[in-house]
Amino acid sequence: MNRRGSAWLVLLILVVLVAGVALTLGSRRGRHEDSSEAEVERIAEIGLARVSRALWIYHEDQTYPWEQILLDHVSLSTDAQEGGRVELSSTNAAPLRGDPAHFLGVPVRCGSGAFVAVVRDNDDGDGNATRDRDGRVIVHITAFHPLGPRYRIEALLRFDPGVSSLRVDRRRRL
């Protein structure tokens, strides 16, 4: 009886230890998922800021006119994960004068993940998706994290000639 009682005590201790380890691992996984979701949201916001800056530079110096950007992007999906997993590019994410095509429409490494930006014409009344008539474009940002989370935002950007800048008129999470 004494041996049986000791066996039950050892079994109970083992069960408690296994349950404790399982709970600890589960809470760590939850925190890791939360941090990756926060990171992918941060990547999307950085992507929007970088794209806004690039579009302003391209509008100002005409190295990559908006009409050409719209023409190049008309066939791209605004959901960058369509067709399979996106390969991360080692492309420099900063817009460079004279070499603008490296930045938009391709995966750009950012932090621990990447983002893809696709530019579309807003409905400016001309019925032409490749011609901007009102100084406004819609930017779709899809951000990715290696652990799987994905975050998408859409923003309406407006060129403001009075202050020579782009303003975000509307922004929403998709």
C-alpha positions in Angstrom: 0.0 0.0 0.0 2.8 2.4 0.8 4.4 1.7 -2.6 1.1 2.2 -4.3 0.7 5.6 -2.5 4.2 6.6 -3.5 3.5 5.7 -7.1 0.4 7.8 -7.2 2.3 10.7 -5.6 5.0 10.4 -8.3 2.4 10.2 -11.0 0.6 13.2 -9.7 3.8 15.2 -9.6 4.6 14.2 -13.2 1.1 15.2 -14.3 1.4 18.6 -12.6 4.9 19.2 -14.2 3.7 18.2 -17.7 0.6 20.5 -17.3 2.8 23.4 -16.1 5.2 23.0 -19.0 2.3 22.9 -21.5 0.8 26.0 -20.1 4.1 27.8 -20.1 4.7 26.9 -23.8 1.2 27.9 -24.7 1.5 31.3 -23.1 4.8 31.9 -24.8 3.3 31.0 -28.2 0.4 33.4 -27.6 2.8 36.2 -26.8 4.9 35.4 -29.8 1.8 35.5 -32.1 0.7 38.8 -30.5 4.2 40.3 -31.2 4.2 39.1 -34.8 0.8 40.6 -35.4 2.0 44.0 -34.0 5.1 43.7 -36.1 3.2 43.1 -39.3 0.9 46.1 -38.6 4.1 48.2 -38.1 5.5 46.9 -41.4 2.3 48.0 -43.2 2.5 51.5 -41.7 6.2 51.9 -42.6 5.3 50.7 -46.1 2.6 53.3 -46.5 5.0 56.0 -45.3 7.7 54.9 -47.7 5.3 54.7 -50.6 3.8 58.1 -49.9 7.3 59.6 -49.9 8.3 57.8 -53.1 5.1 58.9 -54.9 5.7 62.5 -53.9 9.3 62.3 -55.2 8.1 60.7 -58.5 5.4 63.4 -58.9 7.9 66.2 -58.2 10.8 65.1 -60.4 8.8 63.0 -63.0 11.4 60.2 -63.0 8.4 57.8 -62.7 5.2 59.7 -63.7 2.1 58.6 -61.9 0.5 57.7 -65.3 3.4 55.2 -65.9 3.0 53.8 -62.3 -0.7 53.3 -62.9 0.0 51.6 -66.3 2.6 49.3 -64.7 0.2 48.4 -61.8 -3.0 47.9 -63.7 -2.4 44.2 -64.1 -1.1 43.6 -60.5 -3.3 42.1 -57.8 -4.0 44.3 -54.8 -3.9 41.1 -52.8 -0.2 40.3 -53.0 -0.5 36.8 -51.6 -2.6 35.6 -54.6 -0.8 32.9 -56.5 1.3 31.6 -53.7 3.8 32.7 -51.1 5.7 35.9 -51.7 9.4 35.6 -51.9 11.2 38.4 -49.9 13.3 40.7 -52.0 16.6 42.1 -50.9 15.8 45.3 -52.8 16.6 48.6 -51.1 13.3 50.0 -49.8 14.3 53.7 -50.0 13.2 55.4 -53.2 16.2 56.3 -55.4 16.1 59.0 -58.0 16.7 57.6 -61.5 15.8 54.1 -60.4 12.2 54.2 -59.3 10.9 50.9 -60.7 12.6 48.9 -57.9 10.2 50.1 -55.2 6.6 49.6 -56.2 4.8 46.4 -57.0 7.6 44.1 -55.6 8.1 42.6 -52.2 10.4 44.9 -50.1 12.1 43.6 -47.0 11.2 45.6 -43.9 12.0 44.6 -40.3 11.4 40.9 -39.9 9.0 40.7 -42.8 8.1 42.5 -46.1 5.5 44.6 -47.7 4.1 45.0 -51.3 2.6 48.2 -52.5 0.2 48.4 -55.5 -1.0 51.8 -56.8 -4.4 52.3 -58.4 -6.2 55.3 -59.8 -9.2 56.5 -57.8 -12.5 57.0 -59.6 -11.8 60.5 -60.9 -14.6 60.4 -63.5 -12.5 59.9 -66.6 -13.2 56.1 -66.9 -9.5 55.4 -67.4 -7.6 53.4 -64.8 -4.2 54.4 -66.2 -4.7 58.2 -66.2 -4.8 60.4 -63.1 -6.8 63.6 -63.5 -7.3 64.7 -59.9 -3.9 64.2 -58.2 -5.3 61.3 -56.1 -4.3 57.6 -56.1 -5.2 54.6 -54.0 -2.4 52.7 -52.5 -2.8 49.0 -51.4 -0.2 47.8 -48.9 0.0 44.1 -48.0 2.5 43.3 -45.2 3.8 39.8 -44.4 5.5 38.3 -41.4 7.6 35.0 -41.5 5.4 33.5 -38.8 2.3 33.9 -41.0 0.3 37.0 -40.0 -0.7 39.3 -42.9 -2.0 42.9 -42.7 -3.6 44.9 -45.5 -4.4 48.6 -45.7 -5.8 50.9 -48.3 -5.1 54.6 -48.4 -6.3 57.4 -50.7 -3.3 59.8 -51.2 -3.8 63.3 -52.5 -1.1 65.5 -54.0 -1.4 68.9 -52.5 0.3 71.4 -54.8 0.0 74.2 -52.3 2.4 72.6 -49.9 4.1 70.2 -52.3 3.3 67.1 -50.4 1.0 64.0 -50.4 -1.7 63.8 -47.8 -3.6 60.7 -46.7 -7.3 61.6 -47.3 -8.6 58.2 -46.2 -7.1 55.1 -44.7 -8.7 51.8 -43.8 -7.7 48.3 -42.9 -8.8 45.6 -45.3 
